[in-house]
Amino acid sequence: MKNKQTDPASERPLTTVMEDYLEAIFNLSKEKRVVRVKDIAKKLGVKMPTVTNMLKTLSARGVVNYEKYEYLELTKKGMAVGAEIVRRHRVLRSFLTNILTIDQDTANREACNLEHGISPATLDRFVDFMEFVQQCPRTGPSWLEDFYQYCQTGSMPSDCLDRMKEFSSEFDEKIREMERLEAENNGA
């Protein structure tokens, strides 16, 4: 029996442009019943032959089902990749708009650039940070308001020094406690 060899191209990571196409196809498939080459060309601002060439490449990668002059659809793998790209975009856009208060249009463009290079672990850390900032009483909305003020004026809010002293005192106390525990463990 002959071993089936996989196409080495299908094993390589997707490029930024390929991801942009998958994101566009994923979003279009949520908006329309069927996705056509002309829909993708319009959404991405490229010519139809460019889309056709990319669809051939994506088809070879196993992420789209495409036949010339037919409708196209994402494969199961393509749906998963498209959904993940959209998730990355939303998380990053949310961080940029809700935490850093960047305007929507700029945040959307920047999220599109960032979404391609961020690892899943780093993206999860962004999500954790946003949840923490929104829920932690020590930080929370007033902390964000202080940050916004700092961004606008370049100066720290007046109560920051008091908070730093409080944090420093608590931090020193934790260090002393850790040193005490370490001394107990080494002496035992």
N, C-alpha and C positions, 0 to 999 in steps of 0.2 A: 504494500500500500504506500502511496506517495504522500509525503508530509505536505500539508497545506501551509504555504508560507504567507505570512501577513505582509501587507504593503508597508514598507518602512515609513512612508509619508504619513500613514494613518497613526503611527506611534509618536510622531513629533508633536510638541505642544502647539496649540492654535496660536496664530499671530493676533496682534491687536486688531488688524483689519478683519480677520475672520471672526473674531469675537463681536466686532461691530455689526457684521452681517447677521450673525446668529441672534444678537440682541434685537435687531430690527425685525427679523423674521418672526421671532418670538412675540414681540409686541404687536406686529401686524396680525399674527394669527389670533391674538386676543381681541382685536378690533374687527376683523373681517372673517367671513366664512371661509374664503379661500385666499391664498397669497399668490400674487403673480409677480413676474419679473419687473413689470412696470411699476408696481407698488413699492418694491424695494428700491428701484432706481430713484423714484420720487422722494422716498423717505431719506435716503442717504445722499441725494444730490449728485448721482453719478449717471453715466449713460447705460442703457440697457445691455450692450455687448459686454461692458465691464461686469455687470451683475451676472450675466450668463457664464462668463469665465470663472468667476468666483464660485458660482453654484456647482460647476463641474468639480472644482477643487474640494468644496465642502462635501459633495456627494462621495468623492473618493475617500474622504476622511470618515465617512459613515455618519455624518451628522444631519444630512438632508437627503430626502428622496426627491430626485429631480430628473425629469425627462424633458427634452426639448419640446416646446410648444404645449407643455402640460402645466397644471398647477403644481406647486411644490409643497412639501411639508417637512417638518423636522422629524427626525427619527427619535426614538426614545432617548438615546444618548444626546442628540441635539436639543431636545426639550430640557433635559437636565442642565446642560451647559447654558442654554438661553436663560433658564430660570435663575441660575446662579449669577449670571452677569447682571440681570435685572436687580437681583437682591443686593449685589455689591453696589450698584449704582444708587439704589434707594438709600442704603445705609450711609454711604458717603455724602450724598446730597443732604440727607437729614442732619448729619454731623456739621456740614458746612453751613447750612441755613439755621439750624436750631441752636447749635453750640457756638459757632464762630460768627453767626449773624451775617453771613455773606448773602448778597441778593440772589434771588432764584435763578436768574439767567446765568450769572457767573458760576454759581454753585453747580448748576446742571452741566455746564461745559467742563468745569474742573473735575466733577465726579466722573464724567466720561473718560477723562484722561487718567484719573487715578484707579479706576475700576480694573484696569488691565494688569496692573503691576502689584496689586496687593494680595498677600497670601490669605488663605482662609483663617489662619490663626490670628493674624493682625486685624482682619475685619471683625472677627469675634471680639477682639479686645476693644475695638471702637464701640461695638454694641454694648459691651460691659461698662465701658466708661460713660457712655450716654445714660445708661440706666442708673449707674451709681450717682452721677451728677444730679439727676432728676429726683432721686429718692433719698439720698443721704442727708440727714438734717444738718450736718456740719457744713455741707456744701450747698446743695439745693439751689433754688431760684435766686436767693439773695447773693450767693457766691457767683452765679452767672451774671447777675446785674452788676456786681463789682467788677467782673471781668470786662463787661461791655463798657463800663465807665473808663476802665483802664485803657481799652482800645481807642476810645474817643479822645481822652485827655492826655494819656501817657503818664498819668500820675496814679499812685495807689490810693484807694479809698482810706479815709482816716482810721477806720477800725481794723485795718489789716495788721498794723503793728501789734495791737492788743491780741488779735487772733494768733499771730506768730509767737508771741510770748506764751500764750496758753498752750499752743501746740508744743513749743520747745520744752515747757515744764512737763507736760505729759510724756513727751518723748524721753526726756532725761529720767523720769520715773520708770519707764519701761526698760531702759538700759540698765538702771540699777537693779531692777527685779531680775532681768536676765543674767546679770553678773552674779547676783545672789544665788540663783538656781544653779548656775554653772559651778560656783564654788562648792555648793552642797553636793553636786554630782561628783566632782573631782575629789572631795574629801570623804565620800562614802565608800 
